[in-house]
């Protein structure tokens, strides 16, 4: 063979071998586009697919898309963005159940491959779960699968989790609890986690209406799910109480959760409320504690916290309310009518035009008859009491019925004309009632 022929054959073989080596798919060599003719094929199909997707021509786009999805899966994230978009559209339009299920499987594969080649696991798991629930929410197995994806996504993203993921996570939680797949403790734990994230989102953007609505829905579904009961809340919070009793966030959860379910008579609620007050003392917290101890019939503690509320309060109307409430328990429960009158007077000083404190003063006067030994002086107290009821009615229409009833009742206990005459008095005369009452009134007969 001539030398020239040998050289020609060698060049042809080398060219053929070089072309074969260079023509390699990205899926085969781990490169972005592949090499040689395969890289050209990848780029061409990627461009054609993108052009078709932009005009919503999904049927033609799919042919190009399948090439890049299979041959050069690392070439562009648009493979997966466009793929999810197209397959969602195809699933919605598909009528055949078997075909629809196959399309859903492919959609799930798109998410898996995107995580494999482009990471972003936390975000993609959430999206995968949301789509899985969209199409298979009636299948409890798929709900549990989605729940796993969502839980992992939230654990990775924490406060950066999206509203959609939090919503789907809680919907899965309630569905799985109803199906007996998770415990009431897990529901409470998930609700606590979700609430913290929603609160963070709302704090970052107070105008986020979607977050506000989600909070309302999550709260309502939590209460109606049947998972939270007084006992389940106690079982959930009590084991960690000693360790976390100075953690404000934890204490707020205990107080809020238990108050919502009206578990406010349990010792754990009381402990947490007082511990929270020590960490964050405020007029409102003191006032709420006082009311709590009233319901518990622990009036001495209620008195302490009403006084704390009064000391810390700057709003005159709220301060007046605390004075009134303190006066009421002092009169009705602690049997100290003199102190009750003093507190009622303070309520009047801080809030004009309010009739309730005057009624309280009148009631307290009537409870102060033991201050006198003379029967006439005891009956004269009714004049002073009725004066307060008349004053209450004259300034505050909202107490008119209550005041009128007392006026009619206690006017019947006024001294008669003969008794008044016996004490050298006549109707209309001024009269001074002594002792701690120390009121000027007018002589009247029944």
C-alpha positions in Angstrom: 0.0 0.0 0.0 1.3 3.4 -0.9 2.3 5.7 1.9 -0.2 8.3 0.9 -3.1 5.8 1.2 -1.9 4.7 4.6 -1.8 8.3 5.8 -5.3 9.0 4.5 -6.8 6.0 6.2 -5.1 7.0 9.5 -6.4 10.5 9.3 -10.0 9.2 8.6 -9.8 6.8 11.6 -8.5 9.6 13.9 -11.3 11.9 12.7 -13.9 9.3 13.2 -12.6 8.5 16.7 -12.3 12.1 17.6 -15.9 12.9 16.5 -17.2 9.9 18.4 -15.4 10.9 21.6 -16.5 14.5 21.3 -20.2 13.6 20.7 -21.2 12.8 24.3 -24.4 13.7 26.3 -24.3 15.7 29.5 -26.1 12.8 31.3 -23.2 10.6 30.3 -20.1 12.7 31.2 -21.7 14.9 34.0 -21.1 18.1 32.0 -23.6 20.9 31.6 -24.4 20.5 27.9 -22.5 17.4 26.8 -19.9 17.5 24.1 -19.7 17.7 20.3 -22.9 17.1 18.4 -24.7 16.3 21.6 -24.0 19.7 23.1 -25.3 21.3 19.9 -28.4 19.1 20.1 -28.9 20.1 23.8 -28.6 23.8 23.3 -30.9 23.7 20.2 -33.6 21.8 22.0 -33.3 24.0 25.1 -33.8 27.1 23.1 -36.7 25.7 21.1 -38.4 24.5 24.2 -38.1 27.9 25.9 -39.5 29.7 22.8 -42.5 27.3 22.8 -43.2 27.6 26.5 -43.2 31.4 26.3 -46.2 31.3 23.9 -47.9 28.5 25.9 -47.4 26.0 23.1 -46.8 23.1 25.5 -47.5 20.2 23.1 -44.7 21.2 20.8 -42.5 22.3 23.6 -42.7 18.9 25.3 -40.9 17.2 22.4 -37.9 19.5 22.9 -38.2 19.4 26.7 -37.9 15.6 26.8 -34.6 15.8 25.0 -32.9 18.1 27.4 -34.6 16.5 30.5 -33.1 13.1 29.5 -29.8 14.1 27.8 -28.5 17.2 29.5 -30.3 17.6 32.8 -27.8 20.1 34.2 -28.0 22.5 31.3 -30.6 24.9 32.8 -33.0 25.3 35.7 -35.6 26.2 33.1 -35.9 22.5 32.3 -37.6 22.1 35.7 -39.4 25.4 36.0 -40.9 25.0 32.5 -41.4 21.3 33.1 -43.4 21.8 36.3 -45.5 24.5 34.6 -46.3 22.3 31.6 -47.1 19.2 33.6 -49.3 21.0 36.0 -51.3 22.3 33.0 -51.4 18.8 31.5 -52.6 17.2 34.7 -55.4 19.6 35.1 -56.6 19.1 31.5 -56.2 15.3 31.6 -59.5 13.3 31.9 -58.2 9.8 31.9 -57.4 8.7 35.5 -54.5 6.4 34.6 -52.9 8.9 32.3 -53.4 11.6 35.0 -51.6 9.5 37.5 -48.7 8.9 35.1 -48.4 12.7 34.6 -48.4 13.3 38.3 -45.5 10.7 38.7 -43.6 12.6 36.0 -44.2 15.9 37.9 -42.8 14.4 41.0 -39.8 13.1 39.0 -39.2 16.7 37.8 -38.9 17.9 41.3 -36.6 15.0 42.3 -34.3 15.6 39.4 -34.1 19.4 40.0 -33.0 18.7 43.6 -30.4 16.2 42.3 -28.8 18.6 39.9 -29.5 22.0 41.4 -29.8 21.4 45.1 -32.3 23.9 46.6 -33.7 21.0 48.5 -35.6 23.0 51.1 -37.6 25.1 48.6 -38.2 22.3 46.1 -39.4 19.8 48.8 -42.1 22.3 49.7 -43.2 22.8 46.1 -43.2 19.1 45.5 -45.4 18.5 48.6 -47.9 21.3 47.6 -48.3 19.8 44.2 -48.6 16.3 45.5 -51.4 17.4 47.9 -53.1 19.3 45.1 -53.6 16.1 43.1 -53.6 13.3 45.7 -55.0 14.9 48.9 -57.7 12.2 49.1 -55.0 9.5 49.4 -53.8 9.3 53.0 -50.6 7.7 51.9 -49.8 10.6 49.7 -50.7 13.1 52.5 -48.3 11.4 54.8 -45.6 11.5 52.1 -46.2 15.2 51.5 -46.2 15.8 55.3 -42.7 14.3 55.4 -41.5 16.6 52.6 -43.1 19.7 54.3 -41.6 18.8 57.7 -38.1 18.5 56.2 -38.5 21.8 54.2 -39.7 23.7 57.3 -36.9 22.3 59.5 -34.4 23.5 56.9 -35.9 26.9 56.1 -37.5 27.7 59.5 -38.7 31.4 59.5 -38.0 31.6 55.8 -40.7 29.1 55.0 -43.4 30.3 52.7 -47.1 30.8 53.6 -48.1 28.1 51.1 -45.8 25.6 52.8 -47.0 26.4 56.3 -50.6 26.2 55.2 -50.0 22.8 53.5 -48.1 21.5 56.5 -50.9 22.3 58.9 -53.6 20.9 56.6 -51.6 17.6 56.5 -51.2 17.8 60.3 -55.0 18.0 60.8 -55.7 15.3 58.2 -53.2 12.9 59.6 -54.5 13.4 63.2 -58.0 12.8 62.0 -56.8 9.6 60.4 -55.0 8.4 63.5 -51.6 8.8 61.9 -50.1 11.3 64.3 -50.7 12.0 68.0 -52.2 15.1 69.7 -48.8 16.0 71.0 -47.5 16.2 67.4 -50.4 18.4 66.4 -49.7 20.8 69.3 -46.0 20.8 68.4 -46.7 21.5 64.7 -49.1 24.3 65.6 -46.6 25.9 67.9 -43.9 25.8 65.2 -46.3 27.1 62.5 -47.5 29.9 64.8 -44.0 31.1 65.5 -43.2 31.2 61.8 -46.4 33.1 61.0 -45.8 35.5 63.8 -42.3 36.1 62.4 -43.6 36.8 58.9 -46.2 39.2 60.3 -43.7 41.0 62.4 -41.4 41.4 59.3 -44.4 42.6 57.2 -47.4 43.7 59.2 -49.3 44.5 56.0 -49.1 40.8 54.8 -52.8 40.0 54.6 -52.1 36.4 53.5 -50.2 35.7 56.7 -53.0 37.2 58.8 -55.7 35.1 57.1 -53.5 32.0 57.5 -53.1 32.7 61.2 -56.9 32.9 61.6 -57.4 29.6 59.7 -54.6 27.7 61.5 -55.9 28.9 64.9 -59.5 27.9 64.1 -58.6 24.5 62.7 -56.3 23.9 65.7 -59.1 24.5 68.1 -61.7 22.4 66.1 -59.3 19.6 65.3 -59.9 17.9 68.7 -56.2 17.6 69.4 -55.9 20.4 72.0 -57.6 19.7 75.3 -56.8 20.9 78.7 -55.2 17.6 79.5 -53.2 17.3 76.2 -51.9 20.9 76.7 -50.9 20.0 80.3 -49.2 16.9 79.0 -47.4 18.9 76.3 -46.2 21.9 78.4 -45.8 20.6 81.9 -42.7 18.3 81.5 -40.6 21.3 80.3 -42.0 23.9 82.7 -39.2 23.9 85.3 -36.5 24.2 82.6 -38.3 26.9 80.6 -40.2 28.9 83.3 -38.0 32.0 82.5 -38.5 31.7 78.7 -41.0 34.4 77.8 -41.9 32.8 74.4 -42.6 29.5 76.1 -44.7 31.1 78.9 -46.7 33.1 76.4 -47.6 29.9 74.5 -48.7 28.2 77.7 -50.9 31.1 78.7 -52.3 31.7 75.3 -53.0 28.1 74.4 -54.6 27.3 77.8 -56.6 30.5 77.9 -58.0 29.8 74.4 -59.3 26.4 75.6 -60.5 27.9 78.9 -58.0 25.9 80.9 -57.3 28.9 83.1 -58.2 27.2 86.4 -55.4 24.7 86.1 -52.4 25.3 88.4 -50.1 25.2 85.3 -51.9 28.1 83.8 -51.7 30.1 87.0 -48.0 29.3 87.5 -47.2 30.3 83.9 -49.2 33.5 84.2 -47.4 34.6 87.3 -44.0 33.6 85.9 -44.8 35.6 82.7 -45.8 38.6 84.8 -42.4 38.4 86.6 -40.6 38.4 83.3 -42.8 41.1 81.6 -44.6 43.0 84.3 -47.3 45.3 82.9 -50.6 46.8 84.0 -52.6 44.6 81.6 -50.9 41.4 82.8 -51.5 42.4 86.4 -55.1 43.1 85.7 -55.6 39.8 84.0 -54.0 38.0 86.9 -56.3 39.8 89.3 -59.3 38.7 87.3 -57.9 35.1 87.2 -57.6 35.0 91.0 -61.2 36.3 91.3 -62.4 33.4 89.3 -60.3 31.1 91.5 -61.9 32.8 94.6 -58.5 33.8 95.8 -59.5 37.4 96.6 -56.4 38.2 98.6 -54.2 37.5 95.6 -56.6 39.3 93.4 -56.3 42.4 95.6 -52.5 42.3 95.3 -52.6 42.2 91.5 -55.3 44.9 91.2 -53.0 47.2 93.2 -50.1 46.2 90.9 -52.3 47.1 87.9 -53.2 50.5 89.4 -49.6 51.3 90.1 -48.4 50.5 86.6 -51.4 51.8 84.6 -51.1 55.2 82.8 -54.5 55.2 81.1 -57.0 56.9 83.4 -60.0 54.9 82.2 -58.2 51.6 82.8 -56.9 52.8 86.1 -60.5 53.6 87.1 -61.6 50.1 86.1 -58.9 48.6 88.3 -59.9 50.8 91.2 -63.6 49.8 90.7 -62.8 46.1 90.5 -60.6 46.3 93.6 -63.4 48.2 95.4 -65.9 45.5 94.4 -63.9 42.5 95.8 -63.0 44.6 98.9 -66.7 45.2 99.6 -68.2 41.9 98.4 -65.5 39.4 99.3 -63.1 40.9 101.8 -65.8 42.5 104.0 -64.1 45.9 104.1 -66.8 48.5 103.0 -64.7 51.5 104.2 -61.8 50.6 101.9 -64.3 49.8 99.1 -65.6 53.3 99.3 -62.1 54.7 99.1 -61.4 52.7 96.0 -64.7 53.6 94.4 -64.0 57.3 95.0 -60.7 56.9 93.2 -62.5 55.3 90.3 -64.8 58.3 90.1 -61.7 60.6 90.2 -60.2 58.9 87.2 -63.4 58.5 85.1 -66.1 61.0 85.3 -69.7 60.2 84.2 -69.4 56.5 85.3 -72.3 55.4 87.5 -71.0 52.0 88.7 -68.6 53.4 91.4 -71.5 55.4 92.9 -73.6 52.3 93.1 -70.7 50.5 94.8 -70.4 53.3 97.3 -74.1 53.1 98.1 -73.9 49.3 98.6 -70.8 49.7 100.8 -72.6 52.3 103.0 -75.4 49.8 103.6 -72.7 47.3 104.6 -71.4 49.7 107.1 -74.3 49.8 109.5 -72.2 48.0 112.2 -70.4 51.3 112.6 -73.4 52.5 114.6 -75.3 51.2 117.7 -78.3 53.5 117.5 -81.2 52.3 115.3 -82.0 55.7 114.0 -78.4 56.3 112.9 -78.4 52.9 111.2 -81.6 53.8 109.3 -80.1 57.1 108.3 -77.5 55.3 106.3 -80.2 54.5 103.8 -80.4 58.3 103.0 -76.7 58.4 102.1 -76.9 55.2 100.1 -79.9 56.3 98.1 -78.1 59.6 97.4 -75.4 57.6 95.7 -77.9 55.6 93.7 -79.7 58.8 92.6 -76.3 60.3 91.6 -75.4 57.2 89.6 -78.7 57.4 87.7 -78.3 61.1 87.0 -74.9 60.8 85.3 -75.0 57.4 83.7 -78.1 56.1 81.8 -76.5 52.7 81.5 -77.0 52.0 85.2 -80.4 53.6 85.4 -82.3 50.3 85.8 -80.0 49.0 88.5 -80.0 52.4 90.4 -83.8 52.7 90.2 -84.3 49.2 91.6 -82.0 50.1 94.6 -83.7 53.5 95.1 -87.1 51.8 95.3 -85.9 49.0 97.6 -84.0 51.0 100.1 -86.3 54.1 100.3 -88.7 51.7 102.1 -86.2 51.6 105.0 -86.1 55.3 105.6 -87.3 56.3 109.2 -91.0 57.1 109.5 -92.3 60.6 110.2 -92.8 59.9 113.9 -89.3 58.6 114.4 -87.9 61.7 112.6 -90.0 64.0 114.9 -88.8 62.0 117.9 -85.2 63.0 117.1 -86.2 66.7 116.7 -85.9 66.6 113.0 -88.2 67.2 110.0 -88.2 66.1 106.4 -85.9 68.3 104.4 -83.5 69.0 107.2 -79.7 68.5 106.5 -78.2 65.6 108.4 -74.6 64.5 108.9 -73.8 60.8 109.0 -70.7 60.2 111.0 -68.3 57.3 111.5 -66.2 56.5 108.4 -69.1 57.3 106.1 -68.9 61.0 107.0 -71.6 62.2 104.5 -74.0 65.1 104.5 -77.5 64.1 103.4 -81.1 65.2 103.7 -83.8 63.9 106.1 -86.5 61.9 104.3 -89.3 59.6 105.5 -90.6 56.4 104.0 
